[in-house]
Amino acid sequence: MEPLFLIFAALSIIGLFAYSLQIWSVRSCRTISAPSCSGEAIPPTAFFPPISILKPLKGLDDNLFDNLESFCHQDYPEYEVIFSLQHENDPACKVARMVKKKYPDKDIIIHIERCCAGLNPKVNNLIPAYRIAQHPFILISDSNVMAGKNYLTEIIQEMRDPGVGLVSNLIRGMGGQSVGAVFENLHLNSFVLGSVSFLDRFLKMPCVVGKSMLMRKTDLDAIGGFAAVKDVLAEDYLIGKRMHDSGKRVILSRHMIDNINEYWGFRKFLNRHTRWGKLRWHIGGIKYLSELIGNPVFMSFLPLAFLGPSLRTVFFAAGVSVCKSAGDFLIGRKIGTDMTVSSYVLSPLKDILIGIIWFVPIFSNTVVWRGNRYIIGKDSMLAPCPETGIWSFRYRIFDTIKARFA
């Protein structure tokens, strides 16, 4: 057999073994519980401090009204919800007002304030909301998150320990109706969920997911507050890292929350994961290589690309694809996702696309985020991209090439 085939076959088998460890970590991890029901009985020593929920809004996410409404159904004694927007004409503002009107008895604040403190648009949305937050605990929650009624009750219990500085959650992709949304949910429920569970279970390295972050205001202020992360792409990663460096524990809660993705376009999927790939490349450096090796489907198709189709290369790629899809299905069953069995047929295609996207950060260090272009530096530090000169010409050439293949 050709040495090239043996190399790719070995890498594919290593990737499948690594994924089996991720599956095992998901199935055995203490974090797994359904978002719609309580994972455990709340102990008698439970405490219920007031919480400020910060919801940065921008545009119309899938299922936005129901997502926001789920935070009005929390079985929790005292909390406020702050919907933070940059502009009054943002379509999400109308939805937020509908929620506030439907629940006049809830402590809901719609705060509209133009903030340009930094280059990260999400942090710019959070800074004004944080300034008016009244309670000692804050929960950062994205607009595409839907939570069960016990969400606050369960995650706050981790904060009984004063040594805990941050509580994050696992995310489950739900609601896929379009190809782009199915791809996104497949990736959330395999690579993202598996990686986060593996890091927490085996390496004791909780990976902070920015869609849900619970902290004390005093702890956040002690690490520099939002001002310290206003110019980075991965604000969640940096907050978690600084919290850990300060001596505080970062906890992955057993309560899982839903990330609703229903009608994503294919281009949105590509753009998001190109941006996330660049983020991880600038944070992880050489460790980013593990993502390519950990993509067995992509590795198994490389012999087809380099050696051409044959009985051996076709059957090997097909076998690896079936194994990986079966693993995705097992995780989906474990976490109770609403994905149909037929959706997993797309899993190999998704993995091939992710494998191709993996190479983009090596050739491009810019990102377009909400209409603005930035250069990404070490630890995902952002800098404005020049609009003129030879550097601008280089970036526009890459834009043209990418547009042709998008």
N, C-alpha and C positions, 0 to 999 in steps of 0.2 A: 504493500500500500504506500501511496505517496506520503512523504513526511509531512507535507502541508495539511493533508487530510487528518493525519494522526494528531497534529498539533491542535487543530480546531475541534476535533472530536474530544480530546482531553480537556480542553477549556470548556466545552459544552457540558461535559460530565461534571466538572468542578462546579459550574454554574448551577446545575440541577441539584447537586449535593448542598450547595449554599442555600438554594431556595427551599429545600426540604427542611433545613434548620429554621428558616423563617416561618414555614408552615407550622412546624412544631412549636415555635415560640409563640405564634398567634394562638394556637390551640391550648397551650398550657399557661399563657401569660395571665397574671393576676388582674390585668387591666380589662379583660373582655367581659362586658355585660351589656345587655340590650339598652338602648337609649330611652326606650319607652317605659321601662319598669325598673324598680329598685334592685340593685345588685345584692345588697345586704340590708338587714334591719339596722336602722340608725340606733347607735348605742345610747344608753341613758345619759352619758356624759356629753352628748352632742351639744354643739353651740351654734347659734344662728346670728352672727354679727351682721349688721347692715352691709349691703353690697351695692356698689355702683356699676352698672353694666354699660360699657362704652361700645356703641354700635356705629362704626364709621360707614357711611353710605355714599355710594357713587353709582348712579345708573340703576337700571332695572335688572337685577339678578333673577334667575329662574325661581319661581315660587316665592317671590319676595314678601308678599303680604303674609302668607302662612308662616314663613320663617320668622318674621318679626312678631307675629301674633303668638308664636310658641313661647316667647319670653313673657307674655302676659298671663300664662297659665302655670307659672312656677308655684309649686307648693312650698312657699318660703315666706316667713313673716314680714320682712322689711327689705325692700330693694328698690332702686330707681333704675330706669332705662333712659339712656341719653342717646338719641339719634343725632349724629353729628354730620353736617353737610357743609360743603364749601359755597354752594349757590342755592338760592331759593328756587331757581328755575330747573334744578336737577329733578328729573322725573321721579326719583326715589323720595323726594320731599312730599309729593302728593300721597304716596303710599304710606309714609310715616304718619301723615296727618289723618289718614283713614283709620289707622290702628289706634291712634290717640283718641279719635272721636268715638270709636267702638268701645274703648275701655277708659271711660272718664274717671273711674275709681282708682286706676293705676297711676303710679308716680312716673309719668312719661314726660320727658323734656325733648323738644325738637330745637336743636341749637344750630343756627346757621351763621357761620363766620368764615370769611376768607383768611386763610393762614398760609403764608409762604415762608415759614421758618426754616424749612429744609428742602431737600430734593426728593425725599420719600413722600409720595402723596398720601399714603395711608397714615403715616405719622403726622403729617400736616392736618389730617382730619381728627387725629386723636388728641393733639395738644390742646385745642379749645375745650373739648369734652372733659379732659382730665382736669383742667383748671376749674371747672364748675362742679365737678363731682363732689358730693357731700359726705360720702361714707368712707370708712377706713380701708375697706377692701375694694379693689377694682377688678372687673372681669372684662377683658378685651374679647369681643365676639364678632366674627365677620358676618356680613349680611346674608351669605348663602348657607348659614348654619341653621338647622332646625334642632331644637332641644326637647327632650322629654321633661315632664313636670317635676321630676326629682333631680334634675341636673344640678341646680344650685345646692340643694340639700346634701347631695353626695360629695361633690367636689370640695365644699367648704370644710368638711370634716378633716381633710388632710392638714388644714391650717391650725388645728388644735396644737400641733407641734410648732413652737416658735422657731425651730430650726429650719422649717420648710419655708422657702422664699417664693416658689412659683409652682403652680399646678397646671399641667397641660393635659390634653385628652387625645385619644386615638380618634381618627376620622373615618367614617364609613360613607362611600359614595353611593348615592341613591337617585332614582328617578330618570335614568337615561332613556330618552325617546329618539334622539338623533344619533348618527354615527359618531360625531365628535363627543357627545355626552357619554356614550357607551365606552368609547376609548378612555375618557377621563375617569370614569368610575372603575373600569378595569384596572387602571394604573393606581388609583387610590387604594383599591382593595387588594392589590398584590404587592407591587414594589414599595409604595409608601407605607402601607400598613405593616407589611412584612419587615421592612427595614427598621421602622420605629420599634416594633416589638422585639426584634432581634437585638438591637442596641441596648434596649432596656433590660431584656432578660439575660443575655449572655455577657455583655460588656459593661453593664451597669452605667450606661451613658444615656440618660433620658434625652430624647430629641424633641425640642420644643416645637410644637406646631402652632403657628401664629393665629389659627382660626379660633383658638380657645386658650387664654392665658389668665389665670387668677393670681393676684399678688396683693400684698399690703402696700399701701401708698408709701409708707415709711421705708420699706425695702426698696421700692422702685426709686424713690428719691435718693437713697443712699448710693445707688450705682449711677446716678446722673440723670435719672428721669428720661423722658422722651427726647430731651435735647441732645442726649448722648448718642442717639441712634437716628437722628433726623436726616442724616446724609448717607445712610447705608441701605442697600437693597434688602438684606436679610435681617431686618430689625428683630424678628423673633429669635433667631439664632444668637444674635449678639446680646440681647437681654438675658437669655438663658445662660450664656457663657459668663457674663458679668455677674449674674446672680450666683452662679456656682463658684466663681473666683472670689466672691465676697465671703464665702464660707456658708452660704445658704444652700439647702438641698432643693433640687429640682425634681418634682414628682410627676409621674405619668399616672393619671387617675384611672380607676377601673371603669369609669362611666364613659361610654362611647357616644359620640354625637354624629348627626347626619349632615353630610355636605350635599346639598341638593343641586344636581346638574341634570337638566332635562333636555334643553334644546340647543346645546352648544354646536357652533359651526366647526367644521374640520380645521379651518385656519386658526380659530381661537385655541384649539388644542395644541397645534404646532407652536403658536406664539408663546403660550404659557410654558410649555416644557423646554422650549429653547431658552427662555429667560431663566427658568429654574436650573437648567443645565449650566448656564454661565455662572449662576449664583454658586452652585456646588463646586464648580471648577476653581473659582477664586477663593473659596473657603477651604476646600479639601486638598487642593494641589494634587500631588501624586496619588493620594487616596481616591481621587476621582476615577482612577483606572479600575478600581474594584467594581464600579457600576457596569463597565463594559464586560468584564469577565463574568459578572453576575447576571448577564443577559444570555442564557443558554440558547434561546431561540435564534437570536441574531448570530451568535457564534456558529450555530449548526447550519445556517444558510450561507455562510461565507465559502465553504467548499463548493457549493453550487455556483457562486459567482466567479471563483477563481479557477475551478477545475471543470466546470460545466456539468450539465445534468447527466447522471448515470444511475444505475440501480442502487449503488451504494450511497451516493450523496443525497438522492431524493428520499430514500427510505430512512436515512439517518435524520435528515431535517424533519421529516414527517413524524418520526418517533419522538424526537425531542419536543416538537410542538404539541403532540398529544399529551406527553407527560406534564409539560408546563401548564397547559390548559386544564388538565385534571387537577393540578395543584391550585390553580386559581379558583376552580369550582369548589374545592374543599374549603378554602378560606371563605368563599362566599356563603357556603352553607353554615359555617361556624358562626359568622357574624350576622347572619340573617338578612343579607342584602336582598333587594327586590329584583335583581338581574335574572333574566330568563336563561335557561340552559343554552339556547341558541346564541346568546350574546357571547359565550365563551369561544365560539368559533372564530370570532374576531381577535381573540387574544394574541395569536402568533403575529398577525399583521400589526397589531399595536406594538408588540415588542420589537419588530423589525424597524418600525418608524422611530421608536425610542433609541434604537441602536444607531440609526443614521443621525438623529439629532445629537447624540453624544459627541460627535466630532465638531459640531458647530462652534462651541466655546473655544476650541483650539485656534480657530481662524478669525474669530470676531469677539471683540471685548466691549461691544456697545449693546445697549438695550433700549427699546422704545417702551415707555411705560406711561399710559394715559396721555399720549400725544407728545411727550417730551423724550428726547434722546439723551442718554447718559453714557459715559465711559465707566466701566466697572473696574475697580482696583482691588487690592488685597482686602480680604475679609468683606468683600462686596461693597467697599466704599465707592460712592457715586461721585462723579464730577461731570459738569456740563460738557456736552460734546461740541467742539468748535463748528461753527456754521460756515466758516470760510477757510481757504488755504488748502494745502495738500492733504491734510488729515480729513477734512470734510469731503474731498474728492474720493479718498479711499473708502470712507464709510458709505458714500452714495453708490459706489460701484458694487459694494456688497449688498446694499439694499436692492439694487436693480437685479442682481443675480438671484437673490432670495425671492423677489417678487415673481420672477419667471417660473420658479419651481413651486410656489405656494399653491 
